[in-house]
């Protein structure tokens, strides 16, 4: 039951953030667009993950949400930060190295971008 409270609390926190959000650009159009992005992204990801039942997975997604809030507030930018892969990861796509490359790519993905694994 406590996880339910945490999830609903995060949902409310994200919507409150969207209502009070001010763009760092100072442009009212950009502020409205960023507010709309926060609300749409929140709805999309919560609907996508509503069937999760594994407690550890739910906690991981909660941590991702909190991390994204902190990054958005710190950098004054609600959009996910770009992911830069280590240079040594993408050598070739042959044989045994392919599995190792895929594992390294998965490990190098930061927590705030994990929800985008299925999307592309």
PDB file as gemmi writes it, atoms N, CA and C in Angstrom:
CRYST1    1.000    1.000    1.000  90.00  90.00  90.00 P 1                      
ATOM      1  N   UNK A   1       0.818  -1.198   0.000  1.00  0.00           N  
ATOM      2  CA  UNK A   1       0.000   0.000   0.000  1.00  0.00           C  
ATOM      3  C   UNK A   1       0.860   1.260   0.000  1.00  0.00           C  
ATOM      4  N   UNK A   2       2.033   1.202   0.653  1.00  0.00           N  
ATOM      5  CA  UNK A   2       2.889   2.379   0.692  1.00  0.00           C  
ATOM      6  C   UNK A   2       3.433   2.730  -0.686  1.00  0.00           C  
ATOM      7  N   UNK A   3       3.652   1.709  -1.520  1.00  0.00           N  
ATOM      8  CA  UNK A   3       4.115   1.989  -2.886  1.00  0.00           C  
ATOM      9  C   UNK A   3       3.059   2.762  -3.665  1.00  0.00           C  
ATOM     10  N   UNK A   4       1.813   2.420  -3.456  1.00  0.00           N  
ATOM     11  CA  UNK A   4       0.725   3.130  -4.124  1.00  0.00           C  
ATOM     12  C   UNK A   4       0.751   4.608  -3.739  1.00  0.00           C  
ATOM     13  N   UNK A   5       0.959   4.884  -2.450  1.00  0.00           N  
ATOM     14  CA  UNK A   5       1.041   6.270  -1.996  1.00  0.00           C  
ATOM     15  C   UNK A   5       2.219   6.990  -2.645  1.00  0.00           C  
ATOM     16  N   UNK A   6       3.351   6.296  -2.730  1.00  0.00           N  
ATOM     17  CA  UNK A   6       4.538   6.902  -3.338  1.00  0.00           C  
ATOM     18  C   UNK A   6       4.298   7.205  -4.818  1.00  0.00           C  
ATOM     19  N   UNK A   7       3.677   6.265  -5.524  1.00  0.00           N  
ATOM     20  CA  UNK A   7       3.414   6.458  -6.951  1.00  0.00           C  
ATOM     21  C   UNK A   7       2.454   7.628  -7.158  1.00  0.00           C  
ATOM     22  N   UNK A   8       1.370   7.654  -6.402  1.00  0.00           N  
ATOM     23  CA  UNK A   8       0.411   8.756  -6.535  1.00  0.00           C  
ATOM     24  C   UNK A   8       1.035  10.084  -6.111  1.00  0.00           C  
ATOM     25  N   UNK A   9       1.906  10.046  -5.113  1.00  0.00           N  
ATOM     26  CA  UNK A   9       2.602  11.252  -4.693  1.00  0.00           C  
ATOM     27  C   UNK A   9       3.514  11.796  -5.788  1.00  0.00           C  
ATOM     28  N   UNK A  10       4.216  10.893  -6.457  1.00  0.00           N  
ATOM     29  CA  UNK A  10       5.079  11.317  -7.562  1.00  0.00           C  
ATOM     30  C   UNK A  10       4.253  11.895  -8.699  1.00  0.00           C  
ATOM     31  N   UNK A  11       3.112  11.264  -8.992  1.00  0.00           N  
ATOM     32  CA  UNK A  11       2.227  11.752 -10.052  1.00  0.00           C  
ATOM     33  C   UNK A  11       1.743  13.176  -9.734  1.00  0.00           C  
ATOM     34  N   UNK A  12       1.295  13.379  -8.486  1.00  0.00           N  
ATOM     35  CA  UNK A  12       0.843  14.714  -8.082  1.00  0.00           C  
ATOM     36  C   UNK A  12       1.994  15.716  -8.116  1.00  0.00           C  
ATOM     37  N   UNK A  13       3.168  15.289  -7.684  1.00  0.00           N  
ATOM     38  CA  UNK A  13       4.342  16.178  -7.677  1.00  0.00           C  
ATOM     39  C   UNK A  13       4.682  16.641  -9.092  1.00  0.00           C  
ATOM     40  N   UNK A  14       4.606  15.721 -10.051  1.00  0.00           N  
ATOM     41  CA  UNK A  14       4.897  16.069 -11.442  1.00  0.00           C  
ATOM     42  C   UNK A  14       3.869  17.052 -11.998  1.00  0.00           C  
ATOM     43  N   UNK A  15       2.594  16.835 -11.678  1.00  0.00           N  
ATOM     44  CA  UNK A  15       1.578  17.764 -12.166  1.00  0.00           C  
ATOM     45  C   UNK A  15       1.699  19.126 -11.503  1.00  0.00           C  
ATOM     46  N   UNK A  16       2.016  19.161 -10.208  1.00  0.00           N  
ATOM     47  CA  UNK A  16       2.250  20.449  -9.547  1.00  0.00           C  
ATOM     48  C   UNK A  16       3.430  21.175 -10.183  1.00  0.00           C  
ATOM     49  N   UNK A  17       4.466  20.420 -10.507  1.00  0.00           N  
ATOM     50  CA  UNK A  17       5.627  21.011 -11.171  1.00  0.00           C  
ATOM     51  C   UNK A  17       5.223  21.593 -12.523  1.00  0.00           C  
ATOM     52  N   UNK A  18       4.375  20.880 -13.250  1.00  0.00           N  
ATOM     53  CA  UNK A  18       3.970  21.375 -14.572  1.00  0.00           C  
ATOM     54  C   UNK A  18       3.174  22.673 -14.460  1.00  0.00           C  
ATOM     55  N   UNK A  19       2.381  22.832 -13.409  1.00  0.00           N  
ATOM     56  CA  UNK A  19       1.594  24.063 -13.264  1.00  0.00           C  
ATOM     57  C   UNK A  19       2.450  25.246 -12.849  1.00  0.00           C  
ATOM     58  N   UNK A  20       3.500  25.012 -12.102  1.00  0.00           N  
ATOM     59  CA  UNK A  20       4.340  26.113 -11.627  1.00  0.00           C  
ATOM     60  C   UNK A  20       5.603  26.299 -12.465  1.00  0.00           C  
ATOM     61  N   UNK A  21       5.781  25.524 -13.530  1.00  0.00           N  
ATOM     62  CA  UNK A  21       6.997  25.561 -14.331  1.00  0.00           C  
ATOM     63  C   UNK A  21       7.167  26.903 -15.038  1.00  0.00           C  
ATOM     64  N   UNK A  22       8.369  27.419 -15.007  1.00  0.00           N  
ATOM     65  CA  UNK A  22       8.742  28.616 -15.756  1.00  0.00           C  
ATOM     66  C   UNK A  22       9.935  28.286 -16.628  1.00  0.00           C  
ATOM     67  N   UNK A  23       9.828  28.575 -17.902  1.00  0.00           N  
ATOM     68  CA  UNK A  23      10.913  28.279 -18.827  1.00  0.00           C  
ATOM     69  C   UNK A  23      12.098  29.194 -18.551  1.00  0.00           C  
ATOM     70  N   UNK A  24      13.293  28.654 -18.720  1.00  0.00           N  
ATOM     71  CA  UNK A  24      14.495  29.464 -18.512  1.00  0.00           C  
ATOM     72  C   UNK A  24      14.718  30.415 -19.678  1.00  0.00           C  
ATOM     73  N   UNK A  25      13.984  30.198 -20.767  1.00  0.00           N  
ATOM     74  CA  UNK A  25      14.123  31.061 -21.930  1.00  0.00           C  
ATOM     75  C   UNK A  25      13.395  32.388 -21.753  1.00  0.00           C  
ATOM     76  N   UNK A  26      12.446  32.435 -20.811  1.00  0.00           N  
ATOM     77  CA  UNK A  26      11.707  33.668 -20.579  1.00  0.00           C  
ATOM     78  C   UNK A  26      10.628  33.909 -21.614  1.00  0.00           C  
ATOM     79  N   UNK A  27      10.393  32.957 -22.462  1.00  0.00           N  
ATOM     80  CA  UNK A  27       9.403  33.072 -23.527  1.00  0.00           C  
ATOM     81  C   UNK A  27       8.108  32.393 -23.068  1.00  0.00           C  
ATOM     82  N   UNK A  28       6.974  33.121 -23.044  1.00  0.00           N  
ATOM     83  CA  UNK A  28       5.718  32.497 -22.609  1.00  0.00           C  
ATOM     84  C   UNK A  28       5.322  31.291 -23.471  1.00  0.00           C  
ATOM     85  N   UNK A  29       5.628  31.328 -24.743  1.00  0.00           N  
ATOM     86  CA  UNK A  29       5.330  30.197 -25.626  1.00  0.00           C  
ATOM     87  C   UNK A  29       6.136  28.963 -25.241  1.00  0.00           C  
ATOM     88  N   UNK A  30       7.385  29.173 -24.904  1.00  0.00           N  
ATOM     89  CA  UNK A  30       8.241  28.054 -24.486  1.00  0.00           C  
ATOM     90  C   UNK A  30       7.785  27.502 -23.144  1.00  0.00           C  
ATOM     91  N   UNK A  31       7.348  28.376 -22.258  1.00  0.00           N  
ATOM     92  CA  UNK A  31       6.857  27.924 -20.954  1.00  0.00           C  
ATOM     93  C   UNK A  31       5.636  27.036 -21.127  1.00  0.00           C  
ATOM     94  N   UNK A  32       4.691  27.474 -21.962  1.00  0.00           N  
ATOM     95  CA  UNK A  32       3.485  26.674 -22.208  1.00  0.00           C  
ATOM     96  C   UNK A  32       3.827  25.331 -22.840  1.00  0.00           C  
ATOM     97  N   UNK A  33       4.764  25.333 -23.775  1.00  0.00           N  
ATOM     98  CA  UNK A  33       5.175  24.091 -24.434  1.00  0.00           C  
ATOM     99  C   UNK A  33       5.830  23.129 -23.443  1.00  0.00           C  
ATOM    100  N   UNK A  34       6.686  23.651 -22.583  1.00  0.00           N  
ATOM    101  CA  UNK A  34       7.358  22.805 -21.590  1.00  0.00           C  
ATOM    102  C   UNK A  34       6.373  22.284 -20.548  1.00  0.00           C  
ATOM    103  N   UNK A  35       5.408  23.097 -20.142  1.00  0.00           N  
ATOM    104  CA  UNK A  35       4.373  22.635 -19.211  1.00  0.00           C  
ATOM    105  C   UNK A  35       3.567  21.495 -19.835  1.00  0.00           C  
ATOM    106  N   UNK A  36       3.198  21.676 -21.086  1.00  0.00           N  
ATOM    107  CA  UNK A  36       2.441  20.644 -21.798  1.00  0.00           C  
ATOM    108  C   UNK A  36       3.272  19.374 -21.938  1.00  0.00           C  
ATOM    109  N   UNK A  37       4.570  19.517 -22.207  1.00  0.00           N  
ATOM    110  CA  UNK A  37       5.452  18.348 -22.313  1.00  0.00           C  
ATOM    111  C   UNK A  37       5.491  17.581 -20.997  1.00  0.00           C  
ATOM    112  N   UNK A  38       5.627  18.278 -19.874  1.00  0.00           N  
ATOM    113  CA  UNK A  38       5.694  17.617 -18.569  1.00  0.00           C  
ATOM    114  C   UNK A  38       4.408  16.827 -18.313  1.00  0.00           C  
ATOM    115  N   UNK A  39       3.253  17.443 -18.562  1.00  0.00           N  
ATOM    116  CA  UNK A  39       1.977  16.751 -18.333  1.00  0.00           C  
ATOM    117  C   UNK A  39       1.812  15.552 -19.264  1.00  0.00           C  
ATOM    118  N   UNK A  40       2.113  15.742 -20.552  1.00  0.00           N  
ATOM    119  CA  UNK A  40       1.958  14.649 -21.524  1.00  0.00           C  
ATOM    120  C   UNK A  40       2.911  13.493 -21.228  1.00  0.00           C  
ATOM    121  N   UNK A  41       4.133  13.822 -20.904  1.00  0.00           N  
ATOM    122  CA  UNK A  41       5.149  12.801 -20.598  1.00  0.00           C  
ATOM    123  C   UNK A  41       4.758  12.034 -19.340  1.00  0.00           C  
ATOM    124  N   UNK A  42       4.250  12.748 -18.346  1.00  0.00           N  
ATOM    125  CA  UNK A  42       3.813  12.107 -17.101  1.00  0.00           C  
ATOM    126  C   UNK A  42       2.687  11.120 -17.385  1.00  0.00           C  
ATOM    127  N   UNK A  43       1.673  11.576 -18.103  1.00  0.00           N  
ATOM    128  CA  UNK A  43       0.553  10.685 -18.426  1.00  0.00           C  
ATOM    129  C   UNK A  43       1.015   9.465 -19.204  1.00  0.00           C  
ATOM    130  N   UNK A  44       1.843   9.708 -20.226  1.00  0.00           N  
ATOM    131  CA  UNK A  44       2.287   8.614 -21.099  1.00  0.00           C  
ATOM    132  C   UNK A  44       3.052   7.553 -20.320  1.00  0.00           C  
ATOM    133  N   UNK A  45       4.012   7.968 -19.512  1.00  0.00           N  
ATOM    134  CA  UNK A  45       4.843   7.004 -18.790  1.00  0.00           C  
ATOM    135  C   UNK A  45       4.084   6.302 -17.667  1.00  0.00           C  
ATOM    136  N   UNK A  46       3.182   7.010 -16.994  1.00  0.00           N  
ATOM    137  CA  UNK A  46       2.405   6.355 -15.946  1.00  0.00           C  
ATOM    138  C   UNK A  46       1.425   5.349 -16.551  1.00  0.00           C  
ATOM    139  N   UNK A  47       0.823   5.682 -17.690  1.00  0.00           N  
ATOM    140  CA  UNK A  47      -0.074   4.718 -18.348  1.00  0.00           C  
ATOM    141  C   UNK A  47       0.711   3.509 -18.844  1.00  0.00           C  
ATOM    142  N   UNK A  48       1.890   3.750 -19.362  1.00  0.00           N  
ATOM    143  CA  UNK A  48       2.721   2.665 -19.873  1.00  0.00           C  
ATOM    144  C   UNK A  48       3.107   1.686 -18.759  1.00  0.00           C  
ATOM    145  N   UNK A  49       3.346   2.206 -17.578  1.00  0.00           N  
ATOM    146  CA  UNK A  49       3.842   1.385 -16.475  1.00  0.00           C  
ATOM    147  C   UNK A  49       2.770   1.008 -15.452  1.00  0.00           C  
ATOM    148  N   UNK A  50       1.507   1.231 -15.761  1.00  0.00           N  
ATOM    149  CA  UNK A  50       0.460   0.981 -14.764  1.00  0.00           C  
ATOM    150  C   UNK A  50       0.267  -0.498 -14.437  1.00  0.00           C  
ATOM    151  N   UNK A  51       0.706  -1.390 -15.299  1.00  0.00           N  
ATOM    152  CA  UNK A  51       0.532  -2.826 -15.068  1.00  0.00           C  
ATOM    153  C   UNK A  51       1.682  -3.462 -14.293  1.00  0.00           C  
ATOM    154  N   UNK A  52       2.673  -2.679 -13.913  1.00  0.00           N  
ATOM    155  CA  UNK A  52       3.818  -3.225 -13.178  1.00  0.00           C  
ATOM    156  C   UNK A  52       3.377  -3.717 -11.803  1.00  0.00           C  
ATOM    157  N   UNK A  53       3.885  -4.867 -11.415  1.00  0.00           N  
ATOM    158  CA  UNK A  53       3.542  -5.397 -10.094  1.00  0.00           C  
ATOM    159  C   UNK A  53       4.781  -5.749  -9.268  1.00  0.00           C  
ATOM    160  N   UNK A  54       5.934  -5.819  -9.898  1.00  0.00           N  
ATOM    161  CA  UNK A  54       7.175  -6.137  -9.191  1.00  0.00           C  
ATOM    162  C   UNK A  54       7.622  -4.915  -8.382  1.00  0.00           C  
ATOM    163  N   UNK A  55       7.742  -5.098  -7.078  1.00  0.00           N  
ATOM    164  CA  UNK A  55       8.054  -3.985  -6.185  1.00  0.00           C  
ATOM    165  C   UNK A  55       9.394  -3.332  -6.503  1.00  0.00           C  
ATOM    166  N   UNK A  56      10.403  -4.121  -6.814  1.00  0.00           N  
ATOM    167  CA  UNK A  56      11.723  -3.548  -7.109  1.00  0.00           C  
ATOM    168  C   UNK A  56      11.693  -2.743  -8.403  1.00  0.00           C  
ATOM    169  N   UNK A  57      10.937  -3.202  -9.390  1.00  0.00           N  
ATOM    170  CA  UNK A  57      10.811  -2.477 -10.647  1.00  0.00           C  
ATOM    171  C   UNK A  57      10.055  -1.162 -10.446  1.00  0.00           C  
ATOM    172  N   UNK A  58       9.025  -1.203  -9.620  1.00  0.00           N  
ATOM    173  CA  UNK A  58       8.263   0.013  -9.322  1.00  0.00           C  
ATOM    174  C   UNK A  58       9.159   1.023  -8.616  1.00  0.00           C  
ATOM    175  N   UNK A  59       9.949   0.544  -7.660  1.00  0.00           N  
ATOM    176  CA  UNK A  59      10.871   1.448  -6.954  1.00  0.00           C  
ATOM    177  C   UNK A  59      11.901   2.052  -7.914  1.00  0.00           C  
ATOM    178  N   UNK A  60      12.348   1.267  -8.867  1.00  0.00           N  
ATOM    179  CA  UNK A  60      13.299   1.765  -9.865  1.00  0.00           C  
ATOM    180  C   UNK A  60      12.672   2.892 -10.694  1.00  0.00           C  
ATOM    181  N   UNK A  61      11.430   2.700 -11.084  1.00  0.00           N  
ATOM    182  CA  UNK A  61      10.739   3.738 -11.858  1.00  0.00           C  
ATOM    183  C   UNK A  61      10.464   4.979 -11.011  1.00  0.00           C  
ATOM    184  N   UNK A  62      10.168   4.787  -9.736  1.00  0.00           N  
ATOM    185  CA  UNK A  62       9.999   5.936  -8.844  1.00  0.00           C  
ATOM    186  C   UNK A  62      11.295   6.733  -8.733  1.00  0.00           C  
ATOM    187  N   UNK A  63      12.402   6.016  -8.617  1.00  0.00           N  
ATOM    188  CA  UNK A  63      13.707   6.685  -8.539  1.00  0.00           C  
ATOM    189  C   UNK A  63      13.997   7.446  -9.837  1.00  0.00           C  
ATOM    190  N   UNK A  64      13.624   6.836 -10.961  1.00  0.00           N  
ATOM    191  CA  UNK A  64      13.803   7.513 -12.247  1.00  0.00           C  
ATOM    192  C   UNK A  64      12.998   8.807 -12.293  1.00  0.00           C  
ATOM    193  N   UNK A  65      11.754   8.757 -11.830  1.00  0.00           N  
ATOM    194  CA  UNK A  65      10.914   9.955 -11.823  1.00  0.00           C  
ATOM    195  C   UNK A  65      11.488  11.053 -10.954  1.00  0.00           C  
ATOM    196  N   UNK A  66      11.935  10.686  -9.763  1.00  0.00           N  
ATOM    197  CA  UNK A  66      12.537  11.678  -8.864  1.00  0.00           C  
ATOM    198  C   UNK A  66      13.807  12.272  -9.467  1.00  0.00           C  
ATOM    199  N   UNK A  67      14.599  11.433 -10.106  1.00  0.00           N  
ATOM    200  CA  UNK A  67      15.839  11.904 -10.745  1.00  0.00           C  
ATOM    201  C   UNK A  67      15.531  12.884 -11.862  1.00  0.00           C  
ATOM    202  N   UNK A  68      14.514  12.566 -12.656  1.00  0.00           N  
ATOM    203  CA  UNK A  68      14.150  13.477 -13.750  1.00  0.00           C  
ATOM    204  C   UNK A  68      13.636  14.805 -13.221  1.00  0.00           C  
ATOM    205  N   UNK A  69      12.915  14.788 -12.109  1.00  0.00           N  
ATOM    206  CA  UNK A  69      12.447  16.043 -11.511  1.00  0.00           C  
ATOM    207  C   UNK A  69      13.644  16.880 -11.060  1.00  0.00           C  
ATOM    208  N   UNK A  70      14.578  16.250 -10.362  1.00  0.00           N  
ATOM    209  CA  UNK A  70      15.753  16.972  -9.876  1.00  0.00           C  
ATOM    210  C   UNK A  70      16.573  17.545 -11.031  1.00  0.00           C  
ATOM    211  N   UNK A  71      16.763  16.759 -12.087  1.00  0.00           N  
ATOM    212  CA  UNK A  71      17.528  17.250 -13.235  1.00  0.00           C  
ATOM    213  C   UNK A  71      16.800  18.405 -13.927  1.00  0.00           C  
ATOM    214  N   UNK A  72      15.483  18.280 -14.059  1.00  0.00           N  
ATOM    215  CA  UNK A  72      14.709  19.340 -14.707  1.00  0.00           C  
ATOM    216  C   UNK A  72      14.806  20.642 -13.916  1.00  0.00           C  
ATOM    217  N   UNK A  73      14.706  20.543 -12.624  1.00  0.00           N  
ATOM    218  CA  UNK A  73      14.761  21.748 -11.802  1.00  0.00           C  
ATOM    219  C   UNK A  73      16.171  22.340 -11.771  1.00  0.00           C  
ATOM    220  N   UNK A  74      17.166  21.469 -11.722  1.00  0.00           N  
ATOM    221  CA  UNK A  74      18.541  21.965 -11.679  1.00  0.00           C  
ATOM    222  C   UNK A  74      18.940  22.657 -12.978  1.00  0.00           C  
ATOM    223  N   UNK A  75      18.649  22.014 -14.103  1.00  0.00           N  
ATOM    224  CA  UNK A  75      19.063  22.548 -15.398  1.00  0.00           C  
ATOM    225  C   UNK A  75      18.007  23.442 -16.041  1.00  0.00           C  
ATOM    226  N   UNK A  76      16.861  23.615 -15.376  1.00  0.00           N  
ATOM    227  CA  UNK A  76      15.772  24.416 -15.914  1.00  0.00           C  
ATOM    228  C   UNK A  76      15.351  23.942 -17.304  1.00  0.00           C  
ATOM    229  N   UNK A  77      15.355  22.612 -17.475  1.00  0.00           N  
ATOM    230  CA  UNK A  77      15.014  22.007 -18.755  1.00  0.00           C  
ATOM    231  C   UNK A  77      14.286  20.688 -18.476  1.00  0.00           C  
ATOM    232  N   UNK A  78      13.003  20.568 -18.865  1.00  0.00           N  
ATOM    233  CA  UNK A  78      12.250  19.356 -18.534  1.00  0.00           C  
ATOM    234  C   UNK A  78      12.554  18.157 -19.432  1.00  0.00           C  
ATOM    235  N   UNK A  79      13.252  18.379 -20.513  1.00  0.00           N  
ATOM    236  CA  UNK A  79      13.503  17.305 -21.469  1.00  0.00           C  
ATOM    237  C   UNK A  79      14.659  16.425 -20.992  1.00  0.00           C  
ATOM    238  N   UNK A  80      14.638  15.130 -21.348  1.00  0.00           N  
ATOM    239  CA  UNK A  80      15.741  14.245 -20.922  1.00  0.00           C  
ATOM    240  C   UNK A  80      17.078  14.724 -21.468  1.00  0.00           C  
ATOM    241  N   UNK A  81      18.092  14.575 -20.668  1.00  0.00           N  
ATOM    242  CA  UNK A  81      19.429  14.972 -21.090  1.00  0.00           C  
ATOM    243  C   UNK A  81      19.959  13.969 -22.096  1.00  0.00           C  
ATOM    244  N   UNK A  82      20.785  14.397 -23.035  1.00  0.00           N  
ATOM    245  CA  UNK A  82      21.333  13.467 -24.026  1.00  0.00           C  
ATOM    246  C   UNK A  82      22.224  12.404 -23.380  1.00  0.00           C  
ATOM    247  N   UNK A  83      22.253  11.260 -24.013  1.00  0.00           N  
ATOM    248  CA  UNK A  83      23.069  10.150 -23.526  1.00  0.00           C  
ATOM    249  C   UNK A  83      24.280  10.029 -24.425  1.00  0.00           C  
ATOM    250  N   UNK A  84      25.462  10.077 -23.837  1.00  0.00           N  
ATOM    251  CA  UNK A  84      26.695   9.917 -24.585  1.00  0.00           C  
ATOM    252  C   UNK A  84      27.312   8.583 -24.204  1.00  0.00           C  
ATOM    253  N   UNK A  85      27.556   7.763 -25.196  1.00  0.00           N  
ATOM    254  CA  UNK A  85      28.105   6.432 -24.940  1.00  0.00           C  
ATOM    255  C   UNK A  85      29.625   6.469 -24.899  1.00  0.00           C  
ATOM    256  N   UNK A  86      30.220   5.596 -24.122  1.00  0.00           N  
ATOM    257  CA  UNK A  86      31.672   5.507 -24.118  1.00  0.00           C  
ATOM    258  C   UNK A  86      32.191   5.140 -25.516  1.00  0.00           C  
ATOM    259  N   UNK A  87      33.335   5.655 -25.886  1.00  0.00           N  
ATOM    260  CA  UNK A  87      33.860   5.446 -27.235  1.00  0.00           C  
ATOM    261  C   UNK A  87      34.197   3.992 -27.519  1.00  0.00           C  
ATOM    262  N   UNK A  88      34.629   3.250 -26.535  1.00  0.00           N  
ATOM    263  CA  UNK A  88      35.078   1.876 -26.766  1.00  0.00           C  
ATOM    264  C   UNK A  88      33.926   0.886 -26.919  1.00  0.00           C  
ATOM    265  N   UNK A  89      32.689   1.315 -26.796  1.00  0.00           N  
ATOM    266  CA  UNK A  89      31.550   0.394 -26.827  1.00  0.00           C  
ATOM    267  C   UNK A  89      31.238  -0.100 -28.236  1.00  0.00           C  
ATOM    268  N   UNK A  90      31.300   0.755 -29.211  1.00  0.00           N  
ATOM    269  CA  UNK A  90      30.847   0.396 -30.553  1.00  0.00           C  
ATOM    270  C   UNK A  90      32.010   0.081 -31.492  1.00  0.00           C  
ATOM    271  N   UNK A  91      32.602  -1.090 -31.348  1.00  0.00           N  
ATOM    272  CA  UNK A  91      33.682  -1.491 -32.246  1.00  0.00           C  
ATOM    273  C   UNK A  91      33.124  -2.148 -33.502  1.00  0.00           C  
ATOM    274  N   UNK A  92      32.711  -3.369 -33.368  1.00  0.00           N  
ATOM    275  CA  UNK A  92      32.156  -4.098 -34.511  1.00  0.00           C  
ATOM    276  C   UNK A  92      30.940  -4.869 -34.047  1.00  0.00           C  
ATOM    277  N   UNK A  93      30.183  -5.398 -34.968  1.00  0.00           N  
ATOM    278  CA  UNK A  93      28.979  -6.142 -34.622  1.00  0.00           C  
ATOM    279  C   UNK A  93      29.119  -7.587 -35.061  1.00  0.00           C  
ATOM    280  N   UNK A  94      30.121  -8.266 -34.546  1.00  0.00           N  
ATOM    281  CA  UNK A  94      30.349  -9.652 -34.962  1.00  0.00           C  
ATOM    282  C   UNK A  94      30.595 -10.535 -33.752  1.00  0.00           C  
ATOM    283  N   UNK A  95      29.975 -11.700 -33.743  1.00  0.00           N  
ATOM    284  CA  UNK A  95      30.270 -12.765 -32.785  1.00  0.00           C  
ATOM    285  C   UNK A  95      30.086 -12.417 -31.333  1.00  0.00           C  
ATOM    286  N   UNK A  96      31.078 -12.767 -30.524  1.00  0.00           N  
ATOM    287  CA  UNK A  96      31.018 -12.619 -29.084  1.00  0.00           C  
ATOM    288  C   UNK A  96      30.957 -11.155 -28.666  1.00  0.00           C  
ATOM    289  N   UNK A  97      31.507 -10.303 -29.449  1.00  0.00           N  
ATOM    290  CA  UNK A  97      31.533  -8.892 -29.080  1.00  0.00           C  
ATOM    291  C   UNK A  97      30.146  -8.255 -29.098  1.00  0.00           C  
ATOM    292  N   UNK A  98      29.233  -8.806 -29.886  1.00  0.00           N  
ATOM    293  CA  UNK A  98      27.906  -8.229 -29.986  1.00  0.00           C  
ATOM    294  C   UNK A  98      27.189  -8.267 -28.632  1.00  0.00           C  
ATOM    295  N   UNK A  99      27.237  -9.391 -27.942  1.00  0.00           N  
ATOM    296  CA  UNK A  99      26.603  -9.484 -26.624  1.00  0.00           C  
ATOM    297  C   UNK A  99      27.267  -8.539 -25.631  1.00  0.00           C  
ATOM    298  N   UNK A 100      28.573  -8.460 -25.673  1.00  0.00           N  
ATOM    299  CA  UNK A 100      29.299  -7.570 -24.774  1.00  0.00           C  
ATOM    300  C   UNK A 100      28.940  -6.111 -25.064  1.00  0.00           C  
ATOM    301  N   UNK A 101      28.812  -5.764 -26.337  1.00  0.00           N  
ATOM    302  CA  UNK A 101      28.425  -4.398 -26.710  1.00  0.00           C  
ATOM    303  C   UNK A 101      27.029  -4.070 -26.205  1.00  0.00           C  
ATOM    304  N   UNK A 102      26.106  -5.007 -26.391  1.00  0.00           N  
ATOM    305  CA  UNK A 102      24.738  -4.778 -25.936  1.00  0.00           C  
ATOM    306  C   UNK A 102      24.691  -4.616 -24.414  1.00  0.00           C  
ATOM    307  N   UNK A 103      25.462  -5.402 -23.696  1.00  0.00           N  
ATOM    308  CA  UNK A 103      25.515  -5.301 -22.245  1.00  0.00           C  
ATOM    309  C   UNK A 103      26.092  -3.946 -21.827  1.00  0.00           C  
ATOM    310  N   UNK A 104      27.155  -3.508 -22.480  1.00  0.00           N  
ATOM    311  CA  UNK A 104      27.763  -2.220 -22.147  1.00  0.00           C  
ATOM    312  C   UNK A 104      26.823  -1.062 -22.469  1.00  0.00           C  
ATOM    313  N   UNK A 105      26.100  -1.171 -23.574  1.00  0.00           N  
ATOM    314  CA  UNK A 105      25.124  -0.138 -23.915  1.00  0.00           C  
ATOM    315  C   UNK A 105      24.048  -0.050 -22.841  1.00  0.00           C  
ATOM    316  N   UNK A 106      23.572  -1.192 -22.385  1.00  0.00           N  
ATOM    317  CA  UNK A 106      22.542  -1.231 -21.341  1.00  0.00           C  
ATOM    318  C   UNK A 106      23.068  -0.654 -20.032  1.00  0.00           C  
ATOM    319  N   UNK A 107      24.298  -0.977 -19.682  1.00  0.00           N  
ATOM    320  CA  UNK A 107      24.883  -0.493 -18.435  1.00  0.00           C  
ATOM    321  C   UNK A 107      25.178   1.008 -18.489  1.00  0.00           C  
ATOM    322  N   UNK A 108      25.454   1.526 -19.670  1.00  0.00           N  
ATOM    323  CA  UNK A 108      25.810   2.937 -19.778  1.00  0.00           C  
ATOM    324  C   UNK A 108      24.593   3.843 -19.833  1.00  0.00           C  
ATOM    325  N   UNK A 109      23.397   3.270 -19.925  1.00  0.00           N  
ATOM    326  CA  UNK A 109      22.184   4.073 -19.991  1.00  0.00           C  
ATOM    327  C   UNK A 109      21.875   4.620 -18.593  1.00  0.00           C  
ATOM    328  N   UNK A 110      21.786   5.948 -18.454  1.00  0.00           N  
ATOM    329  CA  UNK A 110      21.524   6.524 -17.134  1.00  0.00           C  
ATOM    330  C   UNK A 110      20.100   6.225 -16.658  1.00  0.00           C  
ATOM    331  N   UNK A 111      19.887   6.338 -15.370  1.00  0.00           N  
ATOM    332  CA  UNK A 111      18.601   5.967 -14.768  1.00  0.00           C  
ATOM    333  C   UNK A 111      17.453   6.827 -15.287  1.00  0.00           C  
ATOM    334  N   UNK A 112      17.709   8.081 -15.608  1.00  0.00           N  
ATOM    335  CA  UNK A 112      16.619   8.962 -15.999  1.00  0.00           C  
ATOM    336  C   UNK A 112      16.120   8.712 -17.416  1.00  0.00           C  
ATOM    337  N   UNK A 113      16.682   7.774 -18.126  1.00  0.00           N  
ATOM    338  CA  UNK A 113      16.279   7.501 -19.494  1.00  0.00           C  
ATOM    339  C   UNK A 113      15.807   6.055 -19.674  1.00  0.00           C  
ATOM    340  N   UNK A 114      15.731   5.286 -18.609  1.00  0.00           N  
ATOM    341  CA  UNK A 114      15.373   3.865 -18.705  1.00  0.00           C  
ATOM    342  C   UNK A 114      13.981   3.640 -19.273  1.00  0.00           C  
ATOM    343  N   UNK A 115      13.058   4.545 -19.099  1.00  0.00           N  
ATOM    344  CA  UNK A 115      11.689   4.367 -19.594  1.00  0.00           C  
ATOM    345  C   UNK A 115      11.606   4.396 -21.111  1.00  0.00           C  
ATOM    346  N   UNK A 116      12.666   4.791 -21.755  1.00  0.00           N  
ATOM    347  CA  UNK A 116      12.653   4.882 -23.207  1.00  0.00           C  
ATOM    348  C   UNK A 116      13.217   3.630 -23.879  1.00  0.00           C  
ATOM    349  N   UNK A 117      13.418   2.552 -23.145  1.00  0.00           N  
ATOM    350  CA  UNK A 117      13.975   1.327 -23.718  1.00  0.00           C  
ATOM    351  C   UNK A 117      13.080   0.756 -24.823  1.00  0.00           C  
ATOM    352  N   UNK A 118      11.777   0.750 -24.591  1.00  0.00           N  
ATOM    353  CA  UNK A 118      10.848   0.161 -25.541  1.00  0.00           C  
ATOM    354  C   UNK A 118      10.523   1.084 -26.701  1.00  0.00           C  
ATOM    355  N   UNK A 119      10.757   2.363 -26.521  1.00  0.00           N  
ATOM    356  CA  UNK A 119      10.408   3.331 -27.551  1.00  0.00           C  
ATOM    357  C   UNK A 119      11.616   3.658 -28.418  1.00  0.00           C  
ATOM    358  N   UNK A 120      11.338   3.938 -29.665  1.00  0.00           N  
ATOM    359  CA  UNK A 120      12.390   4.439 -30.558  1.00  0.00           C  
ATOM    360  C   UNK A 120      11.789   4.834 -31.861  1.00  0.00           C  
TER     361      UNK A 120                                                      
END                                                                             
